[in-house]
Amino acid sequence: MYKRARKTPGLGNEKNVTLAFGNLISIYARQGFRTHEAVRYLQRSGMWDDLAEYYRRRGVDSGQFRQIVEQKLIERRLVGKAA
């Protein structure tokens, strides 16, 4: 008999975390959020712990994370995904 093992929080869900992060960034860009506002809302989101751990494992510090958020907001506005 096969039984699926329950995933532990934060492990094995990297794809879901990155997809949710991208979707939230698109929404924030559409709403005209600035970088500090987007980061603040991400910190209050239910996915913050997983997102922070995802970037921590890749050696990204908080300053670099802010730059990533800023760049993604700009990209979405320029490419038109936030229109």
Phi and psi in degrees as GROMACS dihedral restraints (atoms count N, CA, C in turn):
[ dihedral_restraints ]
;  ai    aj    ak    al  type     phi  dphi    fc
    3     4     5     6     1   -98.5    20    10
    4     5     6     7     1   131.9    20    10
    6     7     8     9     1  -135.0    20    10
    7     8     9    10     1   126.3    20    10
    9    10    11    12     1   -71.2    20    10
   10    11    12    13     1   139.5    20    10
   12    13    14    15     1   -82.5    20    10
   13    14    15    16     1   143.2    20    10
   15    16    17    18     1   -73.5    20    10
   16    17    18    19     1   133.4    20    10
   18    19    20    21     1   -76.0    20    10
   19    20    21    22     1   143.3    20    10
   21    22    23    24     1   -82.5    20    10
   22    23    24    25     1   148.8    20    10
   24    25    26    27     1   -57.9    20    10
   25    26    27    28     1   134.0    20    10
   27    28    29    30     1    86.3    20    10
   28    29    30    31     1   -13.2    20    10
   30    31    32    33     1  -112.6    20    10
   31    32    33    34     1   131.1    20    10
   33    34    35    36     1    83.3    20    10
   34    35    36    37     1     2.1    20    10
   36    37    38    39     1  -119.5    20    10
   37    38    39    40     1    24.9    20    10
   39    40    41    42     1   -58.1    20    10
   40    41    42    43     1   -41.1    20    10
   42    43    44    45     1   -63.7    20    10
   43    44    45    46     1   -42.8    20    10
   45    46    47    48     1   -62.9    20    10
   46    47    48    49     1   -40.6    20    10
   48    49    50    51     1   -64.2    20    10
   49    50    51    52     1   -45.7    20    10
   51    52    53    54     1   -68.4    20    10
   52    53    54    55     1   -36.2    20    10
   54    55    56    57     1   -65.7    20    10
   55    56    57    58     1   -43.9    20    10
   57    58    59    60     1   -64.6    20    10
   58    59    60    61     1   -39.9    20    10
   60    61    62    63     1   -60.2    20    10
   61    62    63    64     1   -46.9    20    10
   63    64    65    66     1   -61.9    20    10
   64    65    66    67     1   -40.9    20    10
   66    67    68    69     1   -65.2    20    10
   67    68    69    70     1   -42.9    20    10
   69    70    71    72     1   -64.8    20    10
   70    71    72    73     1   -40.5    20    10
   72    73    74    75     1   -61.8    20    10
   73    74    75    76     1   -40.3    20    10
   75    76    77    78     1   -62.5    20    10
   76    77    78    79     1   -41.8    20    10
   78    79    80    81     1   -65.0    20    10
   79    80    81    82     1   -44.5    20    10
   81    82    83    84     1   -64.3    20    10
   82    83    84    85     1   -38.5    20    10
   84    85    86    87     1   -64.5    20    10
   85    86    87    88     1   -41.8    20    10
   87    88    89    90     1   -63.4    20    10
   88    89    90    91     1   -34.1    20    10
   90    91    92    93     1   -81.8    20    10
   91    92    93    94     1    -7.1    20    10
   93    94    95    96     1    80.7    20    10
   94    95    96    97     1    22.3    20    10
   96    97    98    99     1   -65.6    20    10
   97    98    99   100     1   145.8    20    10
   99   100   101   102     1   -87.7    20    10
  100   101   102   103     1   171.1    20    10
  102   103   104   105     1   -57.2    20    10
  103   104   105   106     1   -48.6    20    10
  105   106   107   108     1   -64.3    20    10
  106   107   108   109     1   -32.6    20    10
  108   109   110   111     1   -69.2    20    10
  109   110   111   112     1   -43.4    20    10
  111   112   113   114     1   -62.3    20    10
  112   113   114   115     1   -43.6    20    10
  114   115   116   117     1   -63.7    20    10
  115   116   117   118     1   -41.7    20    10
  117   118   119   120     1   -61.3    20    10
  118   119   120   121     1   -44.2    20    10
  120   121   122   123     1   -68.0    20    10
  121   122   123   124     1   -35.7    20    10
  123   124   125   126     1   -63.5    20    10
  124   125   126   127     1   -40.0    20    10
  126   127   128   129     1   -64.6    20    10
  127   128   129   130     1   -28.6    20    10
  129   130   131   132     1   -87.1    20    10
  130   131   132   133     1    -8.8    20    10
  132   133   134   135     1   -76.3    20    10
  133   134   135   136     1   161.4    20    10
  135   136   137   138     1   -71.9    20    10
  136   137   138   139     1    -9.2    20    10
  138   139   140   141     1  -103.3    20    10
  139   140   141   142     1     3.7    20    10
  141   142   143   144     1   -57.9    20    10
  142   143   144   145     1   -45.6    20    10
  144   145   146   147     1   -59.8    20    10
  145   146   147   148     1   -44.2    20    10
  147   148   149   150     1   -67.2    20    10
  148   149   150   151     1   -41.1    20    10
  150   151   152   153     1   -65.9    20    10
  151   152   153   154     1   -44.2    20    10
  153   154   155   156     1   -62.7    20    10
  154   155   156   157     1   -42.3    20    10
  156   157   158   159     1   -65.9    20    10
  157   158   159   160     1   -38.4    20    10
  159   160   161   162     1   -57.7    20    10
  160   161   162   163     1   -48.7    20    10
  162   163   164   165     1   -75.3    20    10
  163   164   165   166     1   -32.6    20    10
  165   166   167   168     1   -60.9    20    10
  166   167   168   169     1   -42.2    20    10
  168   169   170   171     1   -64.1    20    10
  169   170   171   172     1   -21.8    20    10
  171   172   173   174     1   -97.4    20    10
  172   173   174   175     1     8.4    20    10
  174   175   176   177     1    76.6    20    10
  175   176   177   178     1    24.1    20    10
  177   178   179   180     1   -96.3    20    10
  178   179   180   181     1   123.8    20    10
  180   181   182   183     1   -90.2    20    10
  181   182   183   184     1  -179.3    20    10
  183   184   185   186     1   -65.5    20    10
  184   185   186   187     1   -36.6    20    10
  186   187   188   189     1   -65.5    20    10
  187   188   189   190     1   -42.2    20    10
  189   190   191   192     1   -66.2    20    10
  190   191   192   193     1   -36.3    20    10
  192   193   194   195     1   -63.3    20    10
  193   194   195   196     1   -42.1    20    10
  195   196   197   198     1   -60.7    20    10
  196   197   198   199     1   -39.2    20    10
  198   199   200   201     1   -64.8    20    10
  199   200   201   202     1   -39.4    20    10
  201   202   203   204     1   -62.1    20    10
  202   203   204   205     1   -46.9    20    10
  204   205   206   207     1   -61.5    20    10
  205   206   207   208     1   -45.2    20    10
  207   208   209   210     1   -60.5    20    10
  208   209   210   211     1   -45.2    20    10
  210   211   212   213     1   -63.6    20    10
  211   212   213   214     1   -41.9    20    10
  213   214   215   216     1   -67.5    20    10
  214   215   216   217     1   -36.8    20    10
  216   217   218   219     1   -63.3    20    10
  217   218   219   220     1   -44.2    20    10
  219   220   221   222     1   -62.9    20    10
  220   221   222   223     1   -46.2    20    10
  222   223   224   225     1   -57.4    20    10
  223   224   225   226     1   -43.9    20    10
  225   226   227   228     1   -68.5    20    10
  226   227   228   229     1   -34.1    20    10
  228   229   230   231     1   -72.5    20    10
  229   230   231   232     1   -39.0    20    10
  231   232   233   234     1   -74.5    20    10
  232   233   234   235     1   -39.2    20    10
  234   235   236   237     1   -77.0    20    10
  235   236   237   238     1   -20.6    20    10
  237   238   239   240     1    97.3    20    10
  238   239   240   241     1     4.9    20    10
  240   241   242   243     1   -69.8    20    10
  241   242   243   244     1   -16.4    20    10
  243   244   245   246     1  -103.3    20    10
  244   245   246   247     1     9.7    20    10
